[in-house]
Amino acid sequence: MRYFETRKARIEIIPMIDIMLFLLVFFAMMTLKMIPTSGQVSKLPTSSTAIAIPPPKLLIEIRSNGQLLAEGREIEPAEISALVKSRDPANLAVTIAGSDDASMQHLMRAVDAVRLGGATQIGLAAKQVSR
């Protein structure tokens, strides 16, 4: 007659812990994707009309001395063109981030290198002016 006895209901906590751990890992990974690629440039120029754009597929940084950085390493303009050509330039979104004291000539050199590679989606990084 043991089979007909009513059993007391239990709340299983182990599956709930598994789900919570999965959610924690998921949100941690999504947060890491929101962090910029390298974040070397810290003093971006400001603009009152700056808007948010999707994360770039290629980030090019310009230092104040004219050095160009892509993917965490120093790179020459000819190498930028080759890098853009190797990545489907028609669908490649490139963002150029320069320090606030980088010259306009350095910026144009980077833009020319990207265009020679065939990319047309070029964005310039800027901070929004605080009002």
Order of alpha helices (4+ residues) and beta strands (2+ residues): alpha-beta-beta-beta-beta-alpha-beta-alpha-beta-beta
